[in-house]
Amino acid sequence: MSRTLPPLNALRAFEAAARHESFTRAAEELGVSHSAISRHVRGLEARLGVHLFRDASRGVALTAEGGHYLQRITPAFDVISDATEGLSDTPAGRVVVNSESLFANKVIAPLLRKFQQDLPDIELRLIASDQLADLDRFEADMAIRFAHKGALDVPSDLVSDAKLYPFAAPDLVPGNRIRAEHLSQYHLYRDRHELVWTKWCALAGHDPALVNEGEWRARVPLAFEAAVHGAGLYLGSADCVAVEVGGGRLVQLSDVGFRMGSFHLLTSGQAARRKAVRRVRTWLLDHTRNFRSGENQPSG
């Protein structure tokens, strides 16, 4: 029996544009031009006799008909993807996650044993790197990156929204509480490139001029390890130091903290169709939920 099907390229263009809410991002994912995506979508709309998209402030948005159509065809794409996986030389259960070094080492690595117990059929390859992998070129299936709110122009899931607080090795600072004079007395380390210590001083009621002009500018993992070994004070994300605080290797020096961004999980559009990738995404979001709910964040 013959089937009444639109051209596959038109369906792929529509599905990618709907998922990204952007013709530009759809074009990047599929390796075609923006005009090609637009042409495919217009042709599909003409064939169906309905408008699938409407203009939005950023990109495009689905109409009611477009949303219904996407909901109906998505399972078919998933079936095709799963069937293709079964014939591919690449192990269906291999998932590559590229993560910022500190987050990979201090948040994800402690969860790996639990991951292996929960998803024993999936091989997770964790790449700790501060260089963002090109998901569209299949360098990784997913990436975890720190970004300011609204700075990402690709679909993403919030992984962690932890505040930054000052920490130090136990007993480095008298009483384990930071005072104004300590800001010029100790080396100041940080896990972000902005002048976070200056901002923290203003929030804590200290003169920002007290910040040591030699504020350390080492790479993030080195700054973190230096603070753990008592070389100075560290201003960093509460989630990334949760293991050290719990183990008594770092103490929080103040209840004053602030948010300057969040860790986000980015998933390749093509990879998102793979069942293994979808399972890993769900698992990661489930096991980092405490960072979004504030369970690992001190009140302040």
C-alpha positions in Angstrom: 0.0 0.0 0.0 1.4 3.4 -1.0 1.8 6.0 1.6 1.0 9.7 1.4 4.3 11.2 2.7 5.8 14.6 2.3 9.5 14.8 1.2 11.7 13.5 4.0 14.0 16.6 3.7 11.0 18.8 4.3 10.1 16.8 7.4 13.6 17.0 8.7 13.8 20.7 8.2 10.5 21.2 10.0 11.4 19.0 12.9 14.8 20.6 13.5 13.4 24.1 13.2 10.6 23.3 15.6 13.0 21.7 18.1 15.4 24.7 18.0 12.6 27.3 17.5 15.1 28.7 14.9 15.6 28.3 11.2 19.2 29.3 11.7 20.0 26.6 14.2 18.1 24.1 12.2 20.3 25.0 9.2 23.5 24.6 11.2 22.4 21.2 12.5 21.5 19.8 9.1 24.4 21.4 7.3 22.2 23.4 4.9 21.5 27.1 4.3 18.9 29.1 6.1 17.1 29.6 2.8 16.9 25.8 2.3 15.2 25.4 5.6 12.8 28.2 4.8 12.1 26.7 1.4 11.4 23.2 2.8 9.1 24.6 5.5 7.1 26.7 3.0 6.7 23.7 0.7 5.5 21.6 3.6 3.0 24.3 4.6 1.7 24.5 1.1 1.3 20.7 0.9 -0.5 20.6 4.3 -2.5 23.7 3.7 -1.7 25.2 7.1 0.8 27.5 8.7 3.3 25.6 10.9 5.2 28.6 12.3 4.7 32.1 13.4 7.3 34.8 14.0 8.5 35.2 17.6 10.7 37.8 19.3 13.7 35.3 19.1 13.4 33.0 16.1 10.1 31.3 15.4 7.3 29.6 17.3 5.0 26.8 16.4 1.3 27.5 15.6 -1.3 25.2 17.2 -1.3 23.1 14.0 2.5 23.0 13.9 2.7 21.8 17.5 0.2 19.1 16.8 2.0 18.0 13.7 5.4 17.9 15.6 3.8 15.8 18.4 2.6 13.3 15.8 5.8 12.9 13.7 8.4 12.9 16.5 7.8 9.3 17.5 8.4 8.3 13.8 11.7 10.1 13.8 12.6 8.3 17.1 11.8 4.9 15.5 14.0 5.7 12.5 16.8 6.8 14.8 16.6 3.7 16.9 16.6 1.4 13.9 19.6 3.2 12.4 21.4 2.8 15.7 20.9 -0.9 15.6 22.8 -1.1 12.3 25.5 1.4 13.1 29.2 0.5 13.8 29.1 3.0 16.7 28.0 1.3 19.9 24.4 2.3 20.6 25.1 2.6 24.3 28.1 5.0 24.0 27.4 8.6 25.0 30.0 11.3 25.0 29.6 14.2 27.5 31.9 17.2 27.3 31.9 19.2 30.6 33.8 22.1 32.1 36.8 20.6 34.0 35.8 21.7 37.5 32.2 20.6 37.2 33.2 17.3 35.6 35.7 16.5 38.4 33.7 17.7 41.4 30.1 17.1 40.4 29.9 14.4 37.8 32.8 12.2 38.7 31.5 11.4 42.2 28.2 10.3 40.5 29.9 7.8 38.1 29.6 4.8 40.3 25.9 5.4 40.7 25.6 5.9 37.0 27.2 2.6 36.3 24.8 0.9 38.7 21.7 2.5 37.2 22.7 2.4 33.5 25.1 -0.5 33.2 24.4 -0.9 29.5 25.6 2.6 28.6 29.2 3.5 28.2 29.6 7.1 29.4 32.7 8.9 28.0 33.3 12.0 30.2 35.6 14.6 28.6 36.7 17.2 31.1 37.6 20.3 29.1 37.1 24.0 29.2 37.0 24.1 25.4 33.4 23.8 24.2 32.9 20.8 21.9 31.2 21.4 18.6 28.0 19.4 19.0 27.0 20.0 15.4 30.2 18.3 14.3 29.6 15.3 16.5 32.5 16.0 18.8 30.2 15.1 21.7 26.6 14.2 22.3 26.1 16.6 25.2 28.0 19.4 26.8 27.8 21.1 30.2 28.8 24.7 30.2 28.6 27.7 32.5 26.8 30.7 31.1 25.0 33.8 32.1 21.2 33.7 32.0 20.0 34.3 28.5 23.5 34.1 27.0 22.9 30.7 25.3 21.3 30.7 21.9 20.8 27.0 21.8 18.2 24.8 23.6 19.5 23.7 27.0 18.5 22.3 30.4 19.4 24.0 33.6 21.8 21.7 35.6 22.9 23.9 38.4 22.1 27.4 39.6 24.3 27.5 42.7 25.5 30.7 44.3 29.1 31.7 44.8 30.4 31.7 48.4 33.9 32.2 49.9 35.6 29.0 51.2 38.9 28.1 52.7 40.8 25.2 54.2 39.7 24.6 57.8 41.3 26.9 60.4 43.2 28.9 57.8 41.0 31.9 58.7 40.5 32.5 62.5 37.0 31.3 63.5 36.4 30.2 59.9 34.6 33.5 59.3 35.9 36.1 56.8 36.5 39.7 57.9 37.5 42.8 55.9 41.2 42.6 56.8 41.4 39.1 55.3 40.8 40.4 51.8 44.2 41.9 51.7 45.9 39.4 54.0 45.3 36.2 51.9 45.6 35.3 48.3 42.2 35.3 46.7 41.2 32.6 44.3 38.1 32.3 42.0 36.5 29.9 39.6 35.3 32.5 37.1 37.1 35.1 35.1 35.1 38.1 36.1 36.0 40.3 39.2 33.8 38.2 41.4 35.6 39.1 44.6 34.9 42.8 44.0 31.2 42.0 43.6 31.2 39.8 46.7 32.8 42.6 48.7 30.1 45.1 47.7 27.4 42.6 48.7 29.1 41.8 52.0 29.5 45.4 53.0 33.2 45.5 52.5 35.2 48.1 50.6 36.0 46.5 47.2 39.3 48.4 47.4 40.4 46.0 50.1 40.7 43.2 47.5 44.3 42.2 47.0 45.4 43.5 43.6 47.2 40.2 43.1 43.9 38.4 42.9 44.9 35.0 41.5 44.2 34.4 37.9 45.2 30.7 37.6 43.1 28.2 35.6 40.1 27.1 37.6 41.2 23.6 38.7 44.5 24.9 39.9 42.9 27.8 41.9 40.5 25.3 43.5 43.3 22.9 44.5 45.4 25.7 45.8 42.6 26.8 48.1 42.0 23.2 49.3 45.7 23.0 50.3 45.5 26.2 52.3 47.0 28.7 49.9 44.2 31.3 50.2 40.5 32.0 50.0 38.4 30.6 47.3 35.2 32.2 45.8 33.3 29.5 43.9 30.2 27.6 43.2 28.7 25.8 46.2 27.9 22.7 44.1 31.5 22.3 42.9 32.8 22.2 46.5 30.0 20.1 48.0 32.3 17.0 48.3 35.1 19.0 49.9 32.8 20.7 52.3 31.2 17.4 53.2 34.6 15.8 53.8 35.8 18.7 55.9 38.5 19.8 53.5 36.9 23.2 52.9 34.7 25.4 55.1 32.3 28.2 54.1 33.4 31.5 55.4 30.3 33.6 55.0 26.5 33.3 54.4 26.7 36.1 51.8 26.6 34.7 48.3 25.4 35.6 44.8 24.5 34.1 41.5 26.4 35.1 38.4 25.3 32.3 36.0 24.3 28.7 35.8 25.6 25.4 34.4 23.5 24.2 31.5 23.3 20.9 29.7 23.4 21.2 25.9 22.4 18.3 23.7 23.2 17.8 20.1 20.1 17.9 18.0 21.0 14.7 16.1 22.2 12.9 19.3 18.9 13.8 21.1 17.2 11.2 18.9 19.3 8.4 20.3 17.6 6.4 23.1 20.9 6.2 25.1 21.4 9.9 24.9 17.9 10.6 26.1 18.4 8.2 29.0 21.6 9.8 30.0 20.1 13.3 29.8 17.2 12.2 32.1 19.6 10.6 34.5 21.9 13.6 34.7 19.0 16.0 35.3 17.5 13.8 37.9 20.8 13.4 39.8 21.7 17.1 39.8 18.2 18.1 40.8 19.5 18.9 44.3 21.7 21.7 42.9 18.7 23.3 41.3 16.5 23.0 44.4 19.2 24.4 46.6 19.9 21.2 48.6 23.7 21.7 48.2 23.6 25.4 48.6 23.9 27.1 52.0 21.3 29.7 52.8 22.4 33.2 52.5 
